[in-house]
Amino acid sequence: MRSLLSFLASTALIASLCSVSRAAELPYDEHANASEQIRQALQAAQAAHKDVLLVFGANWCPDCRVLDSALHGKSATSISDRFVVVKVDVGNFDKNLDLAKRYEVPLRKGIPAAAVLSSDDTLLYVTKAGELADAHRMGEPAIVDLLSRAVGHDTAAGH
């Protein structure tokens, strides 16, 4: 029964993520229930022995789009091997602020911003100083290296 529930939770997460990507080519689903996506991601992460990467941002933000491209670039496999990724839309800094507060993400330092959670919802890392807010100047290797160092694992093979 427990494995069936894990399978169903994973299937629901995959279905919701697929519908998001079909809905638009923009990285953030402006209509998503971020709390529910995080709940599902935590379940999927527990079943897969991964951490959860929350990426707070908005579609209007050029650096958020660059970060999203980096997460889907050459390092996509190493990111997906380590994390279940949830993109949390902050709109014009008027959406999902409760989640940013809950996970201690200081949006005033800039977006994109990230938090890494263990599968039991324990906060492992937060970009406290706007580390990703200048993603367009960082480049994919630096972004992946930052995430690797953040959780003390080598997420980027060869970096």
N, C-alpha and C positions, 0 to 999 in steps of 0.2 A: 504494500500500500504506500509506504514511504517513497519507494523508488518511482511509483506511478505519479505521486504528487510532484516529485522533483522533475520528472519528465514533462508533466503538464505545465509546470511553471516555466520551464525552459522553452517549451513550445510556444507558450503565450508571449514570452519576452521576444523570441525570434519573430513571431508574427507581428508584434507591435513595432519592432524595429524595421521590419520590411515595409510595413505600411507607411512609416515615416519617410523612408527613402523614396517610395513611390509618390508620396504626396507632393514633394518638391525637391529641387536640388539644393535647397538651402539647408545649412547644417542643423538649424534648431527648429523643432516642431513647436510653433507658437501656440498650438492648441493642446499640447500634451499635458497629461496629468503627471507632473514630475515626481510627486510623492509616490504615486503608484509605480512609475518606472523604476524608481530607486528601490522600492520594496521588492519588485520582481528581479531586479539586478542583484540584490543581496541574496535572494534565494538561488538564482542561477550561479552566482559566485561561490556560494557554499557547496553546491553540488559539483562544481567544476574545480574547486580548490584554487580560486582566484581571488584577487582583490577587486574592488570597484573603483573606477576612476570617474569622478563627477567633474564635468567641464561646464562651468558657468559662462555664458556668453549670450550673444544676440546676433541675428542675421545682418543687421546694419553695420556690424563691427568688422572692419577689414582684418584685424589681427585674429579675430575668432575664426574667420574663414581660412586664414593661413594655418592656424593650429589644426583645424579640421582636416585640411589637406595633408598636413604632416602625419596625422593619425591614420590616414588612409594611404600614405605613400609607401616608400620602400620598407619602412619599419612596421607596417600594418600587422604583419604576422607576429612580430615580437610583442607588440602592444596587445593584440588579441589573445596571445598565449598567456599573458600575465594579468590582464584586466577585463572586466565587463565594463564597458564604457556607457555612461549616461550623459547626454548633453542636456543641460538645464537652461532653458531660455529665461533671461532676466528682462526681456523687453527693453523698455527705456528706463531701466532700473526701477521698475514698478511691478515686476512679477517674480514670484518665487523667492522673495526676500526672506521669508521665514526659513527656507531651506539654507540659504546662504548664512543666515544667523546660526541656525542649528549646527552647521558644519564649520562655523568660525571662519567663513570666507569673507575677507574684507573687500567687498566690491568697490569701495571708494578708492582702492589702490589700482583699479583698472581691470578690464576684462580682455581676453579670457582669463579666468582664474580656475584653479583646480583644487580638488580635495581627493585624497585617496583613503578609502575605507577598507577595513578587513571585512570578511563576509559576515561577521557578527555585528557589523555597524559601528566598529570602533574606529575613531579617527586616527589615521596613521600619519598623514601629512596634509598641509594646506599651503598654498602659495600666499604667504602673508604679506609679501612686499611687492606684489605686482610682477612676479618673475616671468609670467607669460604675456603680459600686457603689450610687449613689444615683439610679438612672435614673428612679425614680418622681417625683422632684422636678425632673428636668432637662427633660422634655418632648421630643417628637420633633424639633423644629428644633434644639435644643441637641445632641442625640445625633448627628444627621446632620452638624451643623457640626463637632463634635469629630472625627468620622471624616474629614471633608473636610480639616481642618487637619492631621490626623495623617499623611496621605499627600501633602500638598501639592497636592491637586487639588480643584477645585470639584465635590464630589459632590452638593451640594444646590443645585439651580438656584434662583436667587432668594434665597438666604440669604447 
